[in-house]
Amino acid sequence: MPVITLKNAGHTYGKHIALSDVTLETRPQELLGIIGPNGSGKSTLLKLMAGLLPASAGVVCLDGTDINELRRDAVARRISLAPQSAALPELFTALDIVLMGRTPHLGLLRYESKGDIAIACNALETTHTAHLAGKCINQLSGGERQRVVIARAIAQEAGVLLLDEPTANLDVNYQVEIMNFLRLLCRDRDMTVVIALHDLNLASQYCHRLVMLKDGRVFSQGTPAEIITPPLIREVFGLDVYVGPHPVNGLPVTLVSGNNHNHG
């Protein structure tokens, strides 16, 4: 059964139509990639899927129920969103931030138990930020903050993890580590992960399926082999690229050729 389903869903900011007529579904144990140029609606789509923005058209369902009919805390126990540039309290430590992920599981006026702290520490270990646990957020680099935000989302222990550009500001080794880890979450913890990505090669190498957005609409969706093609990339990104099979796994690899014209 699909976990999150959108049927003809859209969202409007004032008079600006950010998303329209989006129909898609996420599946258990799936890593679903959202790709498209800046301004195509990727972040808005994730917020719509998380129930943080109302659908101004169509419907968004979680486990078959209209997300608007569910209590906010019930949604938070099922869906965790790691935004691209999360506003973090500067004087909180990394561990404090990650413990915030336990909030949906705590009753009113309840404090974190030893179990909650263990879950938070495990999330820090997983994202290789355990050594930052006692450091204040304002002492961390952009990449370190990003990994702490992902750790908070993991500590939430929701079955669905939505991430907005989680590999931005990260060195390539951490990008690969995070993507490998997300694949393992899908497989080993039976999670559904939806990730907005800029990097077409990361998207094609790690995602089971891709949704390509253009101007707030779903332009195409399918497997990486169906979506990462020169005609679609030209149409959506306005870019001429070479796409060929990866020599090891056969998945599509996108190469951009440099412009050799002399402008001097």
Sequence and secondary structure as in RCSB ss.txt:
>XXXX:A:sequence
MPVITLKNAGHTYGKHIALSDVTLETRPQELLGIIGPNGSGKSTLLKLMAGLLPASAGVVCLDGTDINELRRDAV
ARRISLAPQSAALPELFTALDIVLMGRTPHLGLLRYESKGDIAIACNALETTHTAHLAGKCINQLSGGERQRVVI
ARAIAQEAGVLLLDEPTANLDVNYQVEIMNFLRLLCRDRDMTVVIALHDLNLASQYCHRLVMLKDGRVFSQGTPA
EIITPPLIREVFGLDVYVGPHPVNGLPVTLVSGNNHNHG
>XXXX:A:secstr
  SEEEEEEEEEETTEEEEEEEEEE  TT EEEEE  TTSSHHHHHHHHTTSS  SEEEEEETTEEGGGS HHHH
HHHEEEE TT    TTSBHHHHHHGGGGGGS TT    HHHHHHHHHHHHHTT GGGTTSBGGGS HHHHHHHHH
HHHHHTT SEEEEESTTTT  HHHHHHHHHHHHHHHHHS  EEEEE S HHHHHHH SEEEEEETTEEEEEE HH
HHS HHHHHHHH    EEEE TTT  EEEE         
